């Protein structure tokens, strides 16, 4: 747990696709944001796996990581995360082994156990609805065994490349399950409080209390993800934030789609009960001007003791999105 208010600040990018845009536009914005993040000193840049969502373009996560890595120089890139139950561990080991071989010392592998999709999409991914969820710990261990193998290891099945590459592995979670597993395995842990804040403090407590040191990590290292929407003024930031609120509302209604443009009156688009649910889910959001963002980030770190903060920001206009992340980093140094 960090005692320093100025902990590392990192980016979570879902490659949002605004209405009237296409995934190629989202990739261009992600590239601009990654290059800006590199120039401004952001610690790492992660992309998240989601499927069958027309408003999120990062489904082929490892491919997009490779694209951004090829067009940056030193920025640390990774998955936040790969939904491991969707994949054979060998395939993920090969993909991230390839990335690490091409861009050595710059690749992270964050792992989650959620499908990142609905049931029909799970079937399209060749997942069975009756699969046992307890295969996740074994799959994680399989990856760790490959990545941590010494040069004299010759397992009957091995990722090529990937064996012995010591790729950093994180566990991600929005509940208590991955907190316990990360503590048991001695791995760094990231909590998805940007959309599931309810169990954040309990998960951090469990992770830190039960952490077992490992060859990979001597003491707990926890990252907390928060939404940050920053602009020159608070009213401008609140206006921009309505795009994310609408997107989450649509998701709750079972109608996910492209990122909507901001609106002057979010309350007219939903019933009071719906808006309350959106406020609860997005309560870990810092929205405002530079000073308000600085105060919000400082308060978050003080409350959680986070060793690192990861910032998500779904904003309709690419230029406003880039500016929001720029203000966030400026605020972080205030």
HUPE-V925951 format. One record per residue. PHI is phi in radians with two decimals (NA if undefined). NEAR is the number of other ideal C-beta (glycine too) atoms within 10 Angstrom. D_LAST is the distance of its C-alpha to the last C-alpha in Angstrom with 2 decimals. Layout:
<<PHI | NEAR | D_LAST> <PHI | NEAR | D_LAST>>
This chain:
<<NA | 12 | 21.42> <-1.45 | 16 | 18.08> <-1.74 | 7 | 16.94> <-1.78 | 8 | 13.52> <-1.10 | 12 | 10.60> <-1.60 | 12 | 9.26> <-1.38 | 20 | 12.53> <-1.02 | 17 | 13.73> <-2.05 | 24 | 13.20> <-2.26 | 22 | 16.52> <-1.94 | 26 | 18.47> <-1.92 | 23 | 21.56> <-2.10 | 28 | 23.78> <-1.66 | 23 | 26.97> <0.83 | 22 | 27.99> <-1.13 | 27 | 28.52> <-1.89 | 23 | 31.53> <-1.18 | 22 | 31.26> <-0.97 | 13 | 34.53> <1.23 | 9 | 36.65> <-2.05 | 18 | 34.99> <-2.25 | 12 | 36.34> <-0.93 | 15 | 34.96> <-1.04 | 10 | 35.06> <-1.11 | 16 | 32.51> <-1.09 | 24 | 30.26> <-1.14 | 17 | 30.67> <-1.12 | 12 | 29.74> <-1.16 | 23 | 26.49> <-1.07 | 25 | 25.78> <-1.11 | 16 | 26.49> <-1.08 | 15 | 24.18> <-1.21 | 23 | 21.35> <-1.11 | 24 | 22.19> <-1.17 | 16 | 22.27> <-1.15 | 16 | 18.94> <-1.07 | 27 | 17.49> <-1.10 | 18 | 19.23> <-1.21 | 13 | 17.92> <-1.62 | 16 | 14.23> <1.55 | 12 | 14.61> <-1.11 | 23 | 15.03> <-1.29 | 16 | 17.02> <-2.64 | 23 | 20.06> <-2.41 | 26 | 21.61> <-1.98 | 27 | 24.25> <-2.11 | 31 | 26.96> <-2.00 | 24 | 29.02> <-1.49 | 26 | 32.80> <-2.42 | 21 | 34.32> <-2.23 | 18 | 37.85> <1.02 | 15 | 39.82> <-2.18 | 21 | 36.79> <-1.24 | 13 | 36.98> <-1.71 | 22 | 33.33> <-2.32 | 25 | 32.06> <-1.86 | 24 | 33.12> <-1.77 | 27 | 32.09> <-1.09 | 19 | 35.39> <-1.51 | 14 | 36.41> <-1.03 | 25 | 33.23> <-1.15 | 22 | 34.31> <-1.15 | 12 | 35.58> <-1.21 | 24 | 32.31> <-1.02 | 27 | 30.44> <-1.08 | 18 | 32.96> <-1.08 | 17 | 32.47> <-1.23 | 23 | 28.72> <-1.12 | 20 | 29.26> <-1.19 | 10 | 31.89> <-1.98 | 14 | 29.58> <-2.30 | 19 | 26.59> <-1.96 | 10 | 26.75> <-2.25 | 8 | 24.59> <-1.03 | 21 | 22.67> <-1.41 | 20 | 23.66> <-2.14 | 25 | 25.53> <-3.01 | 26 | 27.35> <-1.81 | 28 | 28.85> <-2.31 | 30 | 27.13> <-2.55 | 28 | 29.90> <-1.44 | 25 | 33.50> <-1.49 | 22 | 35.73> <-1.01 | 25 | 38.14> <-1.07 | 20 | 41.08> <-1.39 | 21 | 41.42> <-2.39 | 19 | 42.22> <-1.27 | 12 | 44.45> <-0.93 | 20 | 42.38> <-1.06 | 17 | 44.25> <-1.13 | 12 | 43.04> <-1.15 | 24 | 39.37> <-1.07 | 27 | 39.94> <-1.19 | 19 | 41.54> <-1.09 | 22 | 38.86> <-1.38 | 28 | 35.95> <-1.13 | 23 | 38.16> <-1.16 | 18 | 38.71> <-1.05 | 26 | 35.01> <-1.14 | 21 | 34.32> <-1.21 | 13 | 37.30> <-1.30 | 13 | 36.17> <-2.27 | 20 | 32.47> <-1.05 | 9 | 32.61> <1.34 | 9 | 29.65> <-2.12 | 19 | 27.61> <-2.02 | 25 | 29.07> <-2.01 | 24 | 28.30> <-2.19 | 25 | 30.75> <-1.64 | 27 | 29.54> <-2.11 | 28 | 32.57> <-2.15 | 25 | 33.30> <-1.95 | 24 | 36.65> <-1.35 | 19 | 36.54> <-1.28 | 19 | 38.59> <1.18 | 24 | 35.90> <-2.95 | 20 | 38.77> <-1.64 | 14 | 41.67> <-1.15 | 10 | 45.10> <-1.11 | 9 | 46.81> <-1.23 | 17 | 44.15> <-1.01 | 19 | 44.48> <-1.14 | 12 | 48.16> <-1.15 | 12 | 47.46> <-1.46 | 16 | 45.37> <1.23 | 9 | 48.54> <-1.57 | 17 | 47.13> <-1.71 | 8 | 49.62> <-1.17 | 8 | 48.77> <-1.72 | 5 | 50.49> <-1.10 | 11 | 48.59> <-1.35 | 9 | 47.67> <-1.24 | 10 | 43.95> <-1.33 | 8 | 44.47> <-1.30 | 14 | 44.86> <-1.04 | 18 | 41.07> <-1.03 | 16 | 40.87> <-1.16 | 10 | 43.75> <-1.16 | 18 | 42.21> <-1.10 | 21 | 38.93> <-1.08 | 13 | 41.03> <-1.09 | 18 | 43.05> <-1.09 | 22 | 40.03> <-1.08 | 20 | 38.80> <-1.09 | 14 | 42.31> <-1.19 | 24 | 42.44> <-1.15 | 22 | 39.04> <-1.68 | 17 | 39.70> <-1.13 | 18 | 43.31> <-1.47 | 7 | 44.39> <-1.20 | 7 | 46.21> <-1.63 | 6 | 49.59> <-1.35 | 12 | 49.04> <-2.43 | 8 | 51.28> <-1.12 | 10 | 50.90> <-1.09 | 4 | 53.45> <-2.21 | 8 | 50.72> <-2.53 | 17 | 47.60> <-1.33 | 23 | 44.83> <-2.26 | 11 | 45.33> <-1.43 | 16 | 42.78> <2.59 | 23 | 40.69> <-1.11 | 20 | 42.74> <1.32 | 17 | 40.95> <-1.49 | 20 | 37.76> <0.97 | 12 | 35.44> <-1.16 | 20 | 33.23> <-1.07 | 19 | 30.34> <-2.06 | 23 | 31.30> <-2.02 | 22 | 29.15> <-1.87 | 28 | 30.55> <-1.96 | 26 | 29.02> <-2.80 | 24 | 29.96> <-2.20 | 20 | 29.79> <-2.47 | 16 | 32.23> <-1.63 | 14 | 33.32> <-1.02 | 16 | 35.64> <-1.23 | 27 | 33.31> <-1.09 | 26 | 31.40> <-1.15 | 18 | 34.77> <-1.19 | 20 | 35.77> <-1.07 | 31 | 32.57> <-1.13 | 20 | 33.04> <-1.11 | 15 | 36.70> <-1.55 | 19 | 36.19> <1.19 | 17 | 33.27> <-2.05 | 24 | 30.96> <-1.16 | 21 | 27.25> <-2.30 | 29 | 26.77> <-2.16 | 28 | 24.68> <-1.88 | 29 | 25.03> <-1.52 | 26 | 25.26> <-1.26 | 27 | 23.67> <-1.20 | 24 | 22.70> <-2.32 | 16 | 26.38> <-2.45 | 16 | 27.94> <-1.41 | 20 | 25.78> <-1.01 | 14 | 28.77> <-1.78 | 17 | 29.32> <-0.96 | 24 | 25.83> <-1.15 | 14 | 25.85> <-1.15 | 12 | 29.52> <-1.13 | 27 | 29.13> <-1.10 | 22 | 26.39> <-1.10 | 12 | 28.65> <-1.10 | 18 | 31.66> <-1.04 | 26 | 30.00> <-1.24 | 17 | 28.76> <-1.20 | 10 | 31.93> <-1.85 | 13 | 34.34> <-1.09 | 22 | 32.63> <-1.94 | 12 | 35.19> <-1.00 | 10 | 34.07> <-2.36 | 13 | 35.36> <-1.11 | 9 | 35.82> <-1.50 | 15 | 32.83> <-2.63 | 18 | 30.38> <-1.45 | 10 | 30.72> <-2.49 | 10 | 28.42> <-1.00 | 22 | 26.86> <-2.41 | 20 | 23.95> <-2.03 | 23 | 22.73> <-2.00 | 26 | 20.61> <-2.05 | 26 | 19.84> <-1.78 | 27 | 19.84> <-2.41 | 24 | 18.29> <-1.41 | 21 | 18.68> <-2.23 | 29 | 15.73> <-2.13 | 31 | 16.85> <-2.06 | 31 | 14.36> <-2.66 | 22 | 15.62> <-1.17 | 11 | 15.31> <-2.40 | 12 | 16.69> <-1.09 | 14 | 17.43> <-1.01 | 11 | 21.15> <-1.11 | 18 | 20.66> <-1.16 | 24 | 18.72> <-1.07 | 16 | 21.44> <-1.11 | 19 | 24.04> <-1.10 | 23 | 22.80> <-1.12 | 25 | 22.67> <-1.14 | 21 | 26.40> <-1.12 | 25 | 27.33> <-1.13 | 26 | 26.16> <-1.08 | 24 | 27.82> <-1.15 | 22 | 31.01> <-1.08 | 24 | 31.05> <-1.20 | 20 | 30.79> <-1.07 | 21 | 33.44> <-1.10 | 18 | 35.72> <-1.11 | 16 | 35.32> <-1.08 | 14 | 36.30> <-1.43 | 10 | 39.30> <1.37 | 7 | 40.38> <-2.26 | 8 | 39.78> <-1.12 | 17 | 36.87> <-2.87 | 14 | 36.46> <-1.01 | 20 | 34.24> <-1.18 | 24 | 30.89> <-1.29 | 20 | 31.86> <-1.19 | 13 | 30.48> <-1.15 | 21 | 28.35> <-2.29 | 14 | 30.38> <-1.36 | 7 | 30.22> <-2.54 | 7 | 31.89> <-1.09 | 18 | 31.34> <-1.18 | 11 | 33.54> <-1.35 | 7 | 36.63> <-1.64 | 15 | 36.47> <-2.68 | 18 | 36.93> <-1.29 | 10 | 38.61> <-0.94 | 8 | 36.70> <-1.11 | 8 | 37.28> <-1.14 | 15 | 35.88> <-1.13 | 15 | 32.69> <-1.08 | 11 | 32.30> <-1.09 | 15 | 32.65> <-1.14 | 20 | 30.01> <-1.06 | 12 | 27.55> <-1.13 | 10 | 28.38> <-1.15 | 19 | 28.03> <-1.82 | 18 | 24.69> <-1.16 | 13 | 23.29> <-1.53 | 23 | 20.57> <-2.30 | 22 | 18.79> <-1.91 | 23 | 15.42> <-2.20 | 22 | 16.36> <2.79 | 24 | 14.75> <-1.46 | 17 | 12.49> <-1.02 | 18 | 8.86> <-1.15 | 11 | 8.06> <-1.14 | 16 | 10.82> <-1.17 | 26 | 9.83> <-1.03 | 21 | 6.53> <-1.14 | 14 | 9.12> <-1.16 | 20 | 11.73> <-1.16 | 24 | 10.51> <-1.13 | 15 | 9.77> <-1.14 | 12 | 13.20> <-1.06 | 19 | 14.87> <-1.17 | 23 | 14.20> <-1.16 | 10 | 15.34> <-1.27 | 12 | 18.35> <-1.77 | 21 | 19.49> <1.13 | 16 | 18.57> <-1.01 | 26 | 18.06> <-1.42 | 19 | 18.10> <-2.80 | 19 | 16.65> <-2.06 | 23 | 15.53> <-1.92 | 27 | 17.41> <-1.94 | 26 | 16.68> <-1.92 | 24 | 19.71> <-2.75 | 28 | 19.98> <-1.63 | 25 | 23.43> <-2.27 | 25 | 23.33> <-1.14 | 23 | 26.56> <-1.48 | 15 | 25.81> <-0.93 | 18 | 24.73> <-1.12 | 10 | 22.76> <-1.20 | 19 | 20.81> <-1.17 | 24 | 20.26> <-1.08 | 18 | 18.91> <-1.16 | 18 | 16.59> <-1.06 | 25 | 15.35> <-1.18 | 22 | 14.46> <-1.11 | 17 | 12.84> <-1.10 | 21 | 10.55> <-1.04 | 26 | 9.96> <-1.22 | 20 | 8.96> <-1.06 | 14 | 6.61> <-1.13 | 23 | 5.08> <-1.08 | 23 | 5.64> <-1.62 | 10 | 3.83> <-1.24 | 12 | 0.00>>
